[in-house]
Amino acid sequence: MDNIKQILKNLHPEYDFDSSTNFVEDGFLDSFALTALIAELDEAFGISIDGLDIVPENFASWNSILDVVKKNGGNV
């Protein structure tokens, strides 16, 4: 989980992700940030997130990101 937190902090240091319950609805992650986040997650965990899993709901919270990383073979 710390890896994911660091990736998000590096992408958007101006946001307090810990205070958000939905990163997408709160405007922390738009389509450009999601693309960058997916690329970073793929690289950090040596995975390739399936295109069908690339929906905003899978990147809305710490748990949803963790779940999608695990689902795609990431060792978290």
Secondary structure, 3 states (H helix, E strand, C coil): CHHHHHHHHHHCCCCCHHHCCCCCCCCCCCHHHHHHHHHHHHHHHCCCCCHHHCCHHHHCCHHHHHHHHHHCCCCC
